[in-house]
Amino acid sequence: MDRKDFLPTQKEDIGDSQLDFILVTGDAYVDHPSFGTALIGRYIQDMGFSVGVIAQPDYTSTEDFARLGRPKYCFMVASGNMDSMVNNYTSAKKRRSEDLYSPNGEAGKRPDRAVIVYCNRINEAFPHAQIIIAGIEASLRRFAHYDYWSNKVRNSILIDSGADMLIYGMAENATREVVLRLAAGEKLSEITGVAGTCYTLPYVPDYCVEIPGAREVKNDKRAFAEAFANQYLEQDPIRGRSIAQFHDKKYVIAEKPAMPLTQKEFDRIYELFFTRTWHPDYDKYGGIPALAEVKFSVTHNRGCFGECAFCSLAFHQGRIIQTRSTDSVIKEIKYLSKMPDFKGYIHDIGGPTANFSHTACDKQRKYGTCRGKRCLSPTPCENLNTDHRPFLRTLREARKVPGVKKVFIRSGIRFDYALYDKDHEFIKELCKYHVSGRLKVAPEHISDHVLNIMGKPSCAVFEKFESEFHKASHEAGLNQFLVSYYISSHPGSRLTDAVALAEYMRDHDIHPEQVQDFYPTPGTLATCMYYTGLDPLTMKPVYTAKSAEEKQMQRALLQYRYPQNHDLVRKALVKCHRKDLIGFGKKCLVPPEEFDRKIKERKEKEKTKTKNFGKNTHKKGNSKNQTKQKSKRK
């Protein structure tokens, strides 16, 4: 692809012309629909406007921010596909060593709190420039929020960034209305009432629900929980209400969420032109690693009614499912199959949860989602529509496309939802056609009271799915496995729960390759629980592991087989009065401390012996060489 096939990124691409909109992003510019900047950029371009991209600008000066000039209408700023703080730091607050959204995976290309930094630089380069902030970082920080990295409550990002407007969620509908109103001559400061947007006013409109203000939630954890409950419960485009939160001298007004896209609108967006590769400026660096996983993947749906407490999807994309038509998905797969580097494998047909292919129930289309009630947990709603036939129809058509050898489902499935479809046809076809030996699933825990807080089904449901998975794989003549993911230190999980999970892993011969420590990020129920110690929906206390030591112990218990974890595991077992699990019996998790010490001493001796042997050999070798040299001289 030539650079003219991409949205302009340098002055040479536009000459003396002025762009209508300029998108600033913390990601490298990849012109693929899985990257938000490309998707919104192409969407605005399709509306007839000119759009430029400033990707991963040097944030230490204003030079990069000025390279495309001042846009006619506004700058649109996002941190990228990931929150900049999550992208830059692990859950232990350690700097990450790579960034898959940067050239060659190099870390350090985006600043912490990228949206705020970028807005500051734009205002330095172009005083009084109009700015819209959007994307995951802005969306989840639209209200005063708990910030894990500084361990304090921060203002709405709209206040701290100085932007004129914030667009949250999946932004197409809100973007369209705002763009057209700007083109009609309105300023951002004059545009109000657009669903899916936030802005500031000196007063509270009559239709808004006022929640505890920024100062109040900073000083009172109960007030924080009450404010979050309102934010969470009003997150619905049909029955939801707009919210106002006071910040010093003005109110942040968050309009109710934008309506989901219709299937026709959804299809059209993903059928826009994309080069489907990184910008040629990155060729010399070896490209952008994040493209590899999504290049031959197809987005099938948006939204998630799974509503896990630790996940921000319900707060960002919403609970009402949006799906593309089978025809649109197949059209994209046929296009992918003709690409020169296509090897016959579609890596994924999915979304946040692959097997959600319609709304949870018919009522949602008219009345919205149920306030304060989950669709799947602790037990499925009696109105839940578990029909997997629409998704199966798409998968069957995909398998027929010439040149396609295999279609994988890698974006994850909700196993309980698959199980609730009584004929289990989806599980059978999943095992027979769409798994490559191992299927990743996320039971997350085995303690039912922890699972209930998480919004996950009971352990018995997972065990039932596990049985059906192996049965279906056996019937298909395949030897396949489940790869289970677990979270340590989630709110509600005590050390005794971690011990119980370790015992479960022992009894079921589970060896987790990865364990995710709970990561408190803005916009999730679990983060509110972590900070306040309260379930915001019930205001009941929730235990939370906060000390570094307990977090390390909970994590170590989940990987108790690793010798480097034995000391922490023993410490945890003693603390839980479970010394019976220390020893050499069948039920024991770790050996006694004396045994590990002897093993360590023996290894040290062997290491020392090897080192000394090498030294002696080296000396002897030198002696022999000297004798040979003398003989040669003679």
C-alpha positions in Angstrom: 0.0 0.0 0.0 1.1 3.5 -0.8 0.9 6.2 1.8 -1.8 7.9 -0.3 -4.1 5.0 0.6 -4.0 5.9 4.3 -5.4 8.9 6.2 -2.8 11.7 6.0 -0.2 11.7 8.8 2.4 14.3 7.6 2.4 17.8 6.1 3.5 16.3 2.7 0.3 14.3 2.6 -2.0 17.4 2.6 0.1 20.1 1.0 -1.4 23.5 1.9 -4.9 22.3 2.6 -6.6 22.4 6.0 -8.0 19.2 7.5 -11.5 19.2 8.9 -10.6 16.9 11.8 -7.3 15.6 13.3 -7.2 12.4 15.4 -4.5 12.1 18.0 -3.8 8.6 19.3 -1.4 6.8 21.6 -1.3 3.9 19.3 0.7 3.6 16.1 -1.5 4.1 13.1 -2.8 0.8 11.8 -5.6 1.2 9.2 -7.6 -1.8 10.4 -11.2 -1.8 11.8 -10.0 -3.3 15.1 -8.2 -0.1 15.8 -10.5 2.7 17.1 -8.6 5.5 15.4 -8.9 3.9 12.0 -12.6 3.0 12.5 -13.6 6.6 13.5 -11.3 8.2 11.0 -12.8 6.2 8.1 -16.3 6.8 9.4 -15.9 10.6 9.5 -14.2 10.4 6.1 -17.2 8.5 4.7 -19.4 11.4 5.9 -17.5 13.6 3.4 -14.9 15.3 5.7 -11.1 15.3 5.6 -9.3 13.5 8.4 -5.7 13.4 9.5 -3.9 11.2 12.1 -1.2 12.1 14.5 -0.1 8.8 16.0 2.2 8.4 19.0 3.4 12.1 18.9 6.5 13.1 20.8 4.8 14.4 23.9 7.8 16.3 25.2 7.2 19.2 22.8 4.5 20.7 20.7 6.2 20.0 17.3 4.4 16.7 16.4 1.1 18.1 17.5 1.5 21.0 15.1 2.6 19.1 12.0 -0.8 18.9 10.4 -1.8 22.5 11.3 -5.0 23.5 13.1 -8.1 21.6 12.0 -11.1 23.4 10.7 -13.4 21.9 13.3 -11.6 20.1 16.1 -9.0 17.7 17.4 -10.2 14.3 18.6 -7.9 12.7 21.2 -7.7 9.1 22.5 -5.0 7.1 24.3 -5.4 4.2 21.8 -7.0 0.8 22.0 -5.8 0.4 25.6 -5.9 2.6 28.6 -2.4 4.2 28.8 -1.9 3.3 32.5 -2.9 -0.3 31.9 -0.7 -0.3 28.8 2.3 1.1 30.7 2.0 -0.8 34.1 1.3 -4.3 35.4 -1.1 -4.9 38.3 1.9 -4.7 40.6 2.5 -1.2 39.2 5.7 -2.2 37.5 6.6 -0.7 34.1 5.8 -3.1 31.2 8.7 -4.0 28.9 6.8 -3.9 25.7 3.9 -2.2 24.0 2.3 -4.3 21.2 0.6 -1.2 19.7 4.0 0.5 19.1 6.6 -0.1 16.3 8.4 -3.4 16.9 6.7 -3.6 20.3 8.9 -0.9 21.8 7.6 0.4 25.2 7.6 4.1 26.2 6.0 5.6 23.1 3.0 6.9 25.0 2.9 8.9 28.2 1.1 8.0 31.4 -2.4 9.6 31.3 -2.0 10.1 27.6 -5.3 11.9 27.0 -4.5 14.6 29.5 -0.9 15.1 28.3 -2.0 15.2 24.6 -4.7 17.8 25.4 -2.1 20.0 27.2 0.2 19.9 24.3 -2.5 20.7 21.8 -3.5 23.7 23.8 0.1 24.9 23.9 0.4 24.5 20.1 -3.0 26.0 19.3 -4.5 28.1 22.1 -8.3 27.8 22.3 -8.4 24.8 19.9 -11.6 22.8 20.1 -10.9 19.3 21.5 -13.0 16.2 21.9 -11.7 13.3 24.0 -12.9 9.7 23.4 -11.8 6.1 23.6 -11.5 3.7 26.5 -9.4 5.9 28.7 -11.8 8.9 28.5 -14.9 6.7 28.6 -14.1 5.0 31.9 -13.0 8.2 33.5 -16.0 10.4 32.7 -16.9 10.8 36.3 -14.7 11.4 39.4 -13.0 8.0 39.7 -10.6 5.9 41.8 -7.1 5.9 40.4 -5.3 2.7 41.4 -1.8 4.0 40.4 -1.9 7.1 42.6 -4.3 5.5 45.1 -6.7 8.4 45.2 -9.9 9.7 43.6 -9.3 12.0 40.6 -11.6 14.4 38.9 -13.5 13.6 35.7 -10.9 13.4 32.9 -13.0 16.1 31.1 -12.0 18.5 33.9 -8.4 17.5 34.1 -7.8 17.5 30.3 -9.4 20.8 29.7 -11.3 19.3 26.7 -14.6 20.7 25.4 -16.4 17.4 25.1 -16.1 13.8 26.0 -17.6 11.0 23.8 -18.0 7.7 25.7 -18.8 4.2 24.7 -18.7 3.0 21.0 -18.7 6.5 19.5 -20.2 6.3 16.0 -23.7 7.7 16.7 -22.5 10.4 19.0 -19.7 11.3 16.6 -22.0 11.6 13.7 -24.3 14.0 15.4 -21.5 16.2 16.8 -19.6 16.3 13.5 -22.7 17.4 11.6 -23.5 20.1 14.2 -20.0 21.4 14.0 -20.2 21.5 10.2 -23.5 23.4 10.6 -21.7 26.2 12.4 -22.1 25.3 16.1 -19.2 25.4 18.5 -18.5 22.5 20.8 -19.4 24.7 23.8 -22.8 25.1 22.3 -23.5 21.5 21.6 -25.6 19.8 24.3 -28.1 17.0 24.7 -26.2 14.5 22.4 -26.6 10.9 23.8 -23.2 9.4 24.6 -21.5 12.7 25.3 -20.2 14.6 28.4 -19.7 18.3 28.7 -19.8 21.0 31.4 -22.4 23.5 32.5 -22.8 25.9 35.4 -26.1 24.4 36.3 -28.0 21.0 36.4 -30.6 20.5 33.7 -34.0 19.4 34.9 -33.8 16.0 33.3 -30.5 15.0 35.1 -29.9 12.9 38.2 -27.4 14.6 40.4 -24.9 12.3 42.2 -22.4 13.2 45.0 -19.9 15.7 43.7 -16.1 15.2 43.2 -15.1 16.7 46.5 -17.6 14.6 48.4 -16.6 11.3 46.8 -12.9 12.1 47.5 -13.6 12.5 51.2 -16.3 9.8 51.8 -16.1 6.3 50.5 -19.7 5.6 51.0 -20.6 8.6 48.9 -18.2 7.3 46.2 -20.1 3.9 46.2 -23.5 5.7 46.0 -22.2 7.8 43.1 -20.9 4.8 41.3 -24.1 2.8 41.8 -26.0 5.6 40.0 -23.5 5.8 37.2 -23.7 2.0 36.7 -27.5 1.6 36.9 -28.2 4.4 34.5 -25.9 2.9 31.9 -28.7 2.1 29.4 -29.7 3.9 26.2 -33.5 3.3 26.7 -34.4 3.6 30.3 -31.2 5.3 31.5 -31.1 8.9 32.7 -28.5 11.7 32.3 -26.2 12.3 35.2 -24.7 15.5 36.7 -21.7 15.6 39.0 -20.4 18.8 40.5 -16.7 19.6 40.1 -15.7 22.8 42.0 -17.3 25.6 39.8 -19.2 23.6 37.2 -21.1 20.4 36.6 -20.0 17.5 34.4 -23.1 16.5 32.5 -23.1 12.9 31.2 -26.0 12.4 28.8 -27.6 8.9 28.7 -25.7 6.4 26.4 -26.2 6.5 22.7 -28.5 4.0 21.0 -26.8 0.8 19.8 -26.1 0.6 16.1 -28.7 -1.2 13.9 -27.5 -4.2 12.1 -27.5 -2.2 8.8 -25.4 0.6 10.4 -23.0 -2.0 12.0 -22.5 -3.8 8.6 -21.8 -0.5 6.8 -19.1 0.6 9.2 -17.1 -2.6 8.8 -17.5 -2.6 5.1 -15.8 0.8 4.7 -12.4 0.9 3.0 -9.4 -0.1 5.2 -5.9 -0.9 3.9 -5.9 -3.5 6.8 -2.2 -3.0 7.5 0.1 -0.6 9.4 1.2 2.7 7.9 4.3 2.4 5.6 6.3 4.6 7.9 6.5 1.6 10.3 8.0 -0.8 7.7 11.5 0.0 8.7 10.7 -1.0 12.3 9.2 -4.3 11.4 5.6 -3.2 11.8 3.2 -3.2 14.7 2.8 -6.5 16.6 -0.8 -6.0 17.7 -1.9 -6.4 14.1 -0.9 -10.1 13.9 -3.7 -11.4 16.1 -6.5 -9.3 14.5 -5.4 -9.2 10.8 -7.5 -12.2 9.9 -10.1 -11.9 12.6 -13.6 -10.6 12.1 -15.7 -8.6 14.5 -19.1 -10.1 14.8 -20.7 -8.4 17.8 -20.5 -5.6 20.4 -21.7 -5.3 24.0 -21.9 -7.9 26.7 -24.7 -8.9 29.1 -22.3 -11.2 31.0 -21.6 -8.2 33.3 -18.6 -9.6 35.2 -17.7 -7.3 38.1 -14.1 -7.0 37.1 -14.8 -6.0 33.5 -15.5 -2.5 32.2 -17.4 -3.7 29.1 -20.9 -3.1 30.6 -19.8 0.5 31.4 -18.2 1.1 28.0 -20.0 -0.8 25.3 -23.2 -1.5 27.3 -25.2 -4.7 27.9 -27.3 -4.6 24.7 -25.8 -6.8 22.0 -25.2 -5.5 18.5 -24.4 -8.0 15.7 -23.5 -7.9 12.1 -25.4 -9.9 9.5 -24.1 -13.2 8.3 -23.8 -11.8 4.8 -21.6 -8.9 6.0 -19.3 -11.3 8.0 -19.0 -13.6 5.0 -18.2 -10.7 2.7 -15.3 -9.7 4.9 -14.0 -13.3 5.1 -14.1 -13.6 1.3 -12.0 -10.4 1.1 -9.5 -11.7 3.7 -9.2 -15.0 1.9 -7.9 -13.2 -1.2 -5.1 -11.3 0.7 -1.6 -12.5 -0.4 -0.5 -13.5 3.1 -3.7 -15.4 4.0 -2.9 -19.0 5.0 -6.4 -20.3 5.2 -7.1 -19.6 8.9 -9.6 -17.1 10.2 -8.3 -16.4 13.7 -11.5 -15.3 15.2 -15.2 -14.5 14.6 -16.3 -12.8 17.7 -16.3 -9.8 20.0 -16.3 -9.2 23.7 -18.0 -12.5 24.1 -18.1 -14.5 20.9 -21.3 -16.5 21.4 -23.5 -13.5 22.2 -25.3 -13.1 18.9 -28.5 -11.3 19.9 -30.0 -9.4 22.8 -30.4 -11.3 26.1 -34.1 -11.1 25.7 -36.7 -9.5 23.5 -37.8 -7.1 26.2 -34.4 -5.2 25.9 -35.3 -3.9 22.5 -38.2 -2.0 23.9 -37.5 -1.4 27.6 -33.8 -1.6 27.8 -31.8 -3.8 30.3 -33.3 -4.6 33.7 -32.1 -2.2 36.4 -30.0 -3.8 39.0 -30.5 -7.4 37.7 -27.9 -9.5 35.9 -29.0 -11.7 32.9 -26.7 -14.7 33.7 -25.8 -14.7 37.4 -26.1 -16.0 40.0 -28.7 -18.0 37.9 -29.9 -17.3 34.4 -33.0 -15.0 34.0 -36.2 -16.9 33.0 -36.5 -14.6 30.0 -32.9 -15.3 28.7 -32.8 -16.2 25.0 -30.1 -18.9 24.7 -30.6 -19.6 21.0 -27.2 -20.0 19.3 -28.6 -20.7 15.8 -27.8 -17.2 14.4 -24.1 -17.6 15.4 -24.0 -21.2 14.2 -25.4 -20.1 10.8 -22.6 -17.5 10.4 -19.9 -20.1 11.4 -21.3 -22.7 9.0 -21.2 -20.2 6.1 -17.7 -19.2 7.1 -16.5 -22.7 6.9 -17.7 -23.0 3.3 -15.8 -20.0 2.0 -13.2 -21.2 -0.7 -9.7 -21.1 0.7 -10.7 -21.2 4.3 -9.2 -24.2 6.1 -10.3 -23.5 9.7 -12.3 -20.9 11.6 -11.2 -20.4 15.2 -13.1 -18.7 18.1 -10.4 -17.0 20.2 -12.2 -14.0 21.6 -13.7 -16.2 24.3 -17.1 -17.7 25.0 -19.4 -17.4 28.0 -19.4 -21.2 28.8 -22.5 -21.0 31.1 -24.5 -19.4 28.3 -23.4 -22.1 25.8 -24.5 -24.7 28.4 -27.9 -23.1 28.8 -28.8 -23.7 25.2 -30.3 -27.1 25.8 -29.6 -29.0 22.6 -25.8 -28.2 23.0 -25.4 -28.0 19.3 -23.1 -25.0 19.6 -20.8 -26.9 22.0 -20.7 -29.8 19.6 -19.8 -27.7 16.6 -17.4 -25.6 18.7 -15.4 -28.7 19.6 -15.6 -30.3 16.2 -14.7 -27.3 14.0 -13.5 -24.3 15.9 -10.9 -25.4 18.6 -7.3 -26.1 17.9 -6.6 -28.6 20.6 -7.1 -26.1 23.5 -10.0 -23.8 24.3 -9.4 -20.8 26.6 -12.2 -20.4 29.2 -12.5 -18.2 32.3 -14.0 -19.9 35.3 -12.0 -17.3 37.4 -12.5 -19.0 40.8 -14.2 -22.0 42.4 -15.5 -20.4 45.6 -19.2 -19.8 45.0 -19.4 -16.7 47.2 -16.4 -15.2 45.3 -18.0 -16.2 42.0 -21.3 -14.5 43.0 -19.4 -11.2 43.7 -17.6 -11.6 40.3 -20.9 -12.1 38.5 -19.9 -15.6 37.4 -21.8 -18.9 37.6 -21.2 -21.4 40.3 -18.3 -23.9 40.1 -20.8 -26.7 39.4 -21.8 -25.0 36.1 -18.2 -24.9 35.0 -17.8 -28.5 35.8 -20.9 -29.4 33.8 -19.5 -27.5 30.8 -16.1 -29.2 31.2 -17.9 -32.5 31.0 -19.9 -31.6 27.9 -16.7 -30.2 26.3 -14.8 -33.4 26.7 -17.8 -35.5 25.7 -18.2 -33.4 22.5 -14.5 -33.6 21.7 -14.5 -37.4 22.2 -17.5 -37.8 19.9 -15.6 -35.7 17.3 -12.6 -38.0 17.6 -10.5 -35.2 19.1 -8.3 -35.1 22.2 -8.8 -31.5 23.3 -8.2 -29.5 26.5 -9.5 -26.5 28.4 -7.1 -23.8 29.4 -8.6 -22.2 32.4 -8.0 -18.6 33.6 -8.2 -17.5 37.2 -8.0 -14.2 39.1 -6.2 -13.9 42.4 -7.1 -11.3 45.1 -10.4 -10.3 43.6 -12.7 -8.5 46.0 -14.4 -11.1 48.2 -11.6 -13.6 47.9 -9.9 -14.3 51.3 -6.7 -16.2 51.8 -8.8 -19.3 52.7 -10.6 -19.0 49.3 -7.2 -19.0 47.6 -6.2 -22.2 49.5 -9.5 -23.8 48.5 -8.8 -22.9 44.8 -5.3 -24.4 45.2 -6.8 -27.6 46.5 -9.2 -27.7 43.6 -6.3 -27.3 41.2 -4.5 -30.1 42.9 -7.5 -32.5 42.8 -8.3 -31.7 39.1 -4.6 -31.7 38.0 -4.8 -28.0 36.8 -1.5 -26.3 36.1 -2.3 -22.7 35.3 0.2 -21.1 32.9 -1.1 -17.6 33.7 -2.7 -16.1 36.8 -4.1 -12.6 36.7 -3.9 -10.5 39.8 -7.0 -8.4 40.2 -6.3 -5.1 38.5 -8.5 -2.2 39.7 -9.3 -0.1 36.7 -11.9 2.7 36.5 -15.5 1.9 35.5 -15.8 -1.5 37.1 -17.9 -2.7 40.0 -15.0 -4.6 41.5 -12.8 -1.5 41.5 -15.4 0.3 43.5 -15.5 -2.6 45.9 -11.7 -2.6 46.1 -11.6 1.1 47.0 -14.6 1.5 49.3 -14.9 -2.0 50.8 -18.6 -1.9 49.8 -20.7 -3.6 47.1 -22.2 -0.4 45.5 -25.4 -2.2 44.4 -26.2 -3.5 47.9 -23.9 -1.3 50.1 -22.9 -4.5 52.0 -19.2 -4.8 53.1 -16.9 -6.8 50.8 -13.5 -8.1 52.0 -10.6 -7.0 49.8 -7.0 -8.1 49.9 -4.9 -4.9 49.7 -1.5 -5.6 51.2 1.3 -6.6 48.8 2.0 -9.6 51.0 -1.5 -11.1 50.9 -1.7 -10.5 47.1 1.6 -12.3 46.6 0.4 -15.2 48.8 -3.0 -15.5 46.9 -1.1 -15.5 43.6 1.5 -18.0 44.8 -1.2 -20.4 46.0 -2.6 -20.6 42.5 0.9 -21.6 41.2 1.9 -23.6 44.3 3.9 -26.1 42.2 6.6 -23.6 41.4 9.5 -24.0 43.8 10.0 -20.2 43.9 6.5 -19.9 45.4 7.0 -22.5 48.2 7.9 -20.0 50.9 4.9 -17.8 50.3 2.6 -20.8 50.1 3.8 -22.2 53.4 3.4 -18.8 55.0 -0.2 -18.6 53.7 -1.0 -22.2 54.9 0.3 -21.5 58.4 -1.8 -18.3 58.5 -4.9 -20.2 57.5 -4.2 -23.0 60.0 -3.7 -25.5 57.2 -0.3 -27.0 58.1 -1.8 -30.3 57.0 -1.1 -29.2 53.4 2.6 -29.0 54.1 4.5 -32.3 53.7 4.7 -35.3 51.4 1.2 -36.7 51.5 -1.0 -36.9 48.5 -3.0 -34.0 49.6 -0.1 -31.7 50.4 0.6 -28.7 48.3 4.3 -28.0 49.3 7.1 -29.9 51.0 8.5 -28.8 54.4 10.9 -25.9 54.6 13.8 -28.2 55.6 13.4 -30.3 52.4 13.5 -27.2 50.1 16.5 -25.9 52.0 18.4 -29.2 51.5 17.5 -29.2 47.8 18.8 -25.6 47.6 22.0 -26.4 49.4 22.6 -29.4 47.2 22.2 -27.3 44.1 24.6 -24.7 45.4 27.2 -27.4 46.1 26.8 -28.8 42.6 27.1 -25.3 41.1 30.3 -24.6 43.2 31.7 -28.0 42.2 31.0 -27.3 38.5 32.6 -23.9 38.7 35.7 -25.2 40.4 36.0 -28.0 38.0 35.9 -25.5 35.1 38.7 -23.4 36.7 40.9 -26.5 37.3 40.4 -27.7 33.8 41.2 -24.2 32.5 44.5 -24.2 34.5 45.5 -27.7 33.4 44.7 -26.7 29.8 47.0 -23.7 30.1 49.8 -25.9 31.5 49.5 -28.4 28.6 49.4 -25.5 26.1 52.5 -24.0 27.6 54.4 -27.4 27.3 53.3 -27.6 23.7 54.5 -24.1 23.0 57.9 -24.9 24.5 58.2 -28.0 22.4 57.4 -26.0 19.3 60.0 -23.4 20.2 62.6 -26.1 20.6 
